[in-house]
């Protein structure tokens, strides 16, 4: 299965107002066709547990119909699909600031529900050759590292009873940080990917993000620039800025990017698993040409190290590459993503009005 160059459909079945109107209008078959015109090979589809099950564990068939639909649409366009459980019973990465709200790793009943969800999803989609399973979007808290490893093992074992060959994807803690893959236990089965998310330096990729505590809403942060520049701006972010402020690299920002991604590369090689970056991108508040510069640097590292990836995200959600903010650089962005060396496969990928 090719999971080399993809994009997220964020905000459709997750991080959204869960209504039929949203499900029916946010993404259509035309959007899948657009992704195929880009020349990409897969779509990562975040979905929340309450799309397909109620609080009592009863299945919601109308919710499964949307997963059926995206898998079928992608099959028609020769695209693969990652079904990414973005929010689980008792776990939401958005609640990490008050971790008491995340009870999944402290509650055996919720863990049974988690495994039951994957048992059902794997039972339904084991026969689909274009589908991969991502167990949980982002585990945040350090305190759950060991419990997460235990739940991974139980869940993978349950999935493999239904789907012995389907790729299974999971990451570490601290928002799927590249530096935490080393805390994952050796895989209990083959055809496993380790995943990480990449938004460094955060002060650039998330500039003016209202949800980042202590973010200066006036600064225009450029790229590339010196590490001294990013370090100084990142200090007010505290924990969220630590990857930048604590970096060993003090001069070249691209060396810093490689330093951070190398932590994921090293962990994956040690465990002999494939490596995948499930999210990376730049907020639509950043200067567009600087955003392109950042993407090109990250693309080059991914290309050179055979790291599959999916851009965050297709539309809206503050990062959507098909929005007006990206219009002037979209063709170049897609061109550099597909490959610096291969012939550009998509001759006519422009968005259709």
JORAFEN-V651931 format. One record per backbone hydrogen bond with DSSP energy under -0.5 kcal/mol. NH is the residue of the N-H (numbers start at 0). CO is the residue of the C=O. If there is no record, write none. Layout:
# JORAFEN-V651931
nh:NH co:CO
nh:NH co:CO
This chain:
# JORAFEN-V651931
nh:2 co:0
nh:5 co:308
nh:6 co:41
nh:7 co:310
nh:8 co:43
nh:11 co:8
nh:12 co:45
nh:17 co:15
nh:18 co:16
nh:22 co:18
nh:23 co:19
nh:24 co:20
nh:25 co:21
nh:30 co:27
nh:31 co:27
nh:32 co:28
nh:33 co:29
nh:34 co:30
nh:35 co:31
nh:36 co:32
nh:37 co:33
nh:38 co:34
nh:38 co:35
nh:39 co:34
nh:40 co:4
nh:41 co:4
nh:42 co:79
nh:43 co:6
nh:44 co:42
nh:44 co:81
nh:45 co:43
nh:46 co:83
nh:47 co:12
nh:48 co:86
nh:50 co:47
nh:51 co:48
nh:52 co:48
nh:53 co:57
nh:56 co:53
nh:59 co:51
nh:60 co:58
nh:62 co:59
nh:63 co:59
nh:64 co:60
nh:65 co:61
nh:65 co:62
nh:66 co:62
nh:67 co:63
nh:68 co:64
nh:69 co:65
nh:70 co:66
nh:71 co:67
nh:72 co:68
nh:73 co:69
nh:74 co:70
nh:75 co:71
nh:76 co:72
nh:77 co:74
nh:78 co:73
nh:79 co:40
nh:80 co:129
nh:81 co:42
nh:82 co:80
nh:82 co:131
nh:83 co:44
nh:83 co:81
nh:84 co:82
nh:84 co:133
nh:85 co:46
nh:85 co:83
nh:86 co:46
nh:87 co:90
nh:90 co:87
nh:94 co:91
nh:95 co:92
nh:97 co:94
nh:98 co:95
nh:98 co:96
nh:100 co:97
nh:101 co:98
nh:102 co:89
nh:102 co:100
nh:103 co:89
nh:105 co:102
nh:106 co:102
nh:106 co:103
nh:107 co:105
nh:110 co:106
nh:111 co:107
nh:112 co:108
nh:113 co:109
nh:114 co:110
nh:115 co:111
nh:116 co:112
nh:117 co:113
nh:118 co:114
nh:119 co:115
nh:120 co:116
nh:121 co:117
nh:122 co:118
nh:123 co:119
nh:124 co:120
nh:125 co:121
nh:127 co:124
nh:128 co:126
nh:130 co:127
nh:131 co:80
nh:132 co:166
nh:133 co:82
nh:134 co:132
nh:134 co:168
nh:136 co:84
nh:138 co:171
nh:139 co:137
nh:143 co:140
nh:144 co:141
nh:147 co:143
nh:148 co:144
nh:149 co:145
nh:150 co:146
nh:151 co:147
nh:152 co:148
nh:153 co:149
nh:154 co:150
nh:155 co:151
nh:156 co:152
nh:157 co:153
nh:158 co:154
nh:159 co:155
nh:160 co:156
nh:160 co:157
nh:161 co:157
nh:161 co:158
nh:162 co:158
nh:167 co:190
nh:168 co:132
nh:169 co:192
nh:171 co:194
nh:173 co:139
nh:174 co:138
nh:175 co:138
nh:176 co:172
nh:179 co:176
nh:180 co:177
nh:182 co:179
nh:183 co:180
nh:192 co:167
nh:193 co:273
nh:194 co:169
nh:195 co:275
nh:196 co:175
nh:197 co:278
nh:203 co:200
nh:204 co:200
nh:205 co:201
nh:206 co:203
nh:207 co:215
nh:208 co:205
nh:211 co:208
nh:212 co:210
nh:214 co:211
nh:216 co:214
nh:220 co:218
nh:226 co:250
nh:229 co:225
nh:230 co:226
nh:231 co:227
nh:232 co:228
nh:233 co:229
nh:234 co:230
nh:236 co:233
nh:237 co:234
nh:239 co:236
nh:240 co:237
nh:241 co:238
nh:243 co:240
nh:244 co:240
nh:245 co:241
nh:246 co:243
nh:252 co:224
nh:255 co:251
nh:256 co:252
nh:257 co:253
nh:258 co:254
nh:259 co:255
nh:260 co:256
nh:261 co:257
nh:262 co:258
nh:262 co:259
nh:263 co:259
nh:263 co:260
nh:264 co:260
nh:265 co:261
nh:266 co:262
nh:267 co:263
nh:268 co:264
nh:269 co:265
nh:270 co:266
nh:271 co:267
nh:271 co:268
nh:272 co:267
nh:273 co:191
nh:275 co:193
nh:276 co:307
nh:277 co:195
nh:277 co:275
nh:278 co:195
nh:280 co:197
nh:282 co:204
nh:283 co:317
nh:285 co:282
nh:290 co:286
nh:291 co:287
nh:292 co:288
nh:293 co:289
nh:294 co:290
nh:295 co:291
nh:296 co:292
nh:297 co:293
nh:298 co:294
nh:299 co:295
nh:300 co:296
nh:301 co:297
nh:302 co:298
nh:303 co:299
nh:304 co:300
nh:305 co:302
nh:306 co:301
nh:307 co:274
nh:307 co:305
nh:308 co:3
nh:309 co:276
nh:310 co:5
nh:311 co:279
nh:312 co:310
nh:313 co:7
nh:318 co:315
nh:319 co:315
nh:320 co:312
nh:321 co:313
nh:322 co:319
nh:325 co:322
nh:326 co:323
nh:328 co:325
nh:329 co:325
nh:332 co:328
nh:333 co:329
nh:334 co:330
nh:335 co:331
nh:336 co:332
nh:337 co:333
nh:338 co:334
nh:346 co:344
